[in-house]
């Protein structure tokens, strides 16, 4: 008899059943039939599995299910594997065949699995017995130990084994959170960030929030920025970002406009007091300048032309600049109050330097005009990366940049991608970890992400994905040993996810914790059946809405 199940039938490797084949380390449930590198083909005894379903240990009762674990003894080591699929065994009655992905190995001490580590150094031979895995084994596998970690939920199929994410590997090598609309993706992002912030009150996190969902979740632990208080200076843009805002033409005309704009911006920057103290000034230098100086430089350039027909580039640029200055929707970026040298103050607020107990900045982009929202994302992302690069000689202050709806900014179709934001996010994905910049990508359409960006994410947290193309794309980005978990992705319930990569010791399926209502983002779906029973006050609703609409206010 063993500690997990009493008087279970075992499997003798040849199809005959024998009683009392349980051991202090588990119950024999089958044998290895074939080894294929990091995986194996195994045969399981159905009669034993049916009897184990009566066990009080839910982990034992779940033995043989897809996603459950098995273990195999090889010398002094125990190999742990996950069942990927099941099919009938046509050659043997009362048995099934399954594919198993090996996760890692550990040692046995006192009948328990200890010292578990990822990877396999020795493989079993065919006909080696397979044993069930119990609660004590999973405790050893998923124990986070003394490594800094956050707990986000309960490991499936257990009822109380906690699922942990290791903070340093997850952030040091980027992470991605994937999931179809309605699966709880935003709440999961808030849960992870809350757990991180609780342990790291002096952290530095920037969340780019395109829908204004996360402000409600971080009112006490974060600083909220929107078009009312963001005050993003236009002169922080580099030349490429200037072109995306000011240049509206294509082809040869665009090249002309860019040449004219480069000379005008450099001239305007050179008139700044800050420029006088610099030995070298470029068109990309984040030096304050007046829009009036930029317009003056364009006017002066027109005056030096020999042909009147050559003034078109200058007139196009002047018209666009005047339009931005006069439109109140752009006042958070283009107004006369943004000319003084506020770079240090702005970066201190956005990067939470110091954090002062509010380590996360929520940048609400829902009020930003759609034609420049990608430029705003580009500027904030580039400032994050450039700060990390230029502060290498200083005490390090790592920054986490979380990008919601990431497929908007680094899409797979290069023809639809604004160059500036795509370049900087790809640079952070490839090189950010060298400088202390972590990237968190959140998307509902991973197949629409640029090729290679997802593969740069060391940790992937995947909720249910309904689209087969998305599933295949994620499969190609996962390590070989974790791909069996993808078969469960279409069947995940809301608030369940698969986690694999650097942030976990082994791939896990997690039932996520419930986040308290005040800490959740404002992303709940409308309850039509209840709201469509309410009436009254419609005239006032329309009046207030139209007033905000016409004034382009919040």
Secondary structure, DSSP 8 states (H G I E B T S, - for coil): --SS-SS-EEE-SSS-EEE--EETTEEEEEEEEEEETTEEEEEEEHHHHHHHTT-SSHHHHTTTSTT-EEEEEETTEEEEEEEEEEEE-TTSTTEEEEEEEEEEEEEEETTEEEEEEES-SS---TT-EEEE--HHHHHHHH--TTS-EEEEEEETT-SS-EEEEEHHHHHHT-EEEE--TTSSHHHHHHHHHHHHHHH-TT--EEEEETTS-SGGG-TTTEEEE-TTT----GGGS-HHHHHHHH----HHHHHHHHHHHHHHHHHHHHTSHHHHT-S---TTS-----HHHHHHHHHHHHHT-S-GGGGHHHHHHHHHHHHHHH-GGGTTTSSGGG-S--HHHHHHHHTTSS-TT--EEEEE-TTS-TTTHHHHHHHHHHHHHHHHHHTTTS----EEEEEETGGGTSBS-GGGS-HHHHHHHHHHHHHHHHHTEEEEEEES-GGGB-TTTGGG-SEEEE-----HHHHHHHHHHS-GGGGGGGGGGGG--TTEEEEEETTSSS-EEEEE----GGGS-S-----HHHHTT--S-HHHHHHHHHHHHHHT--
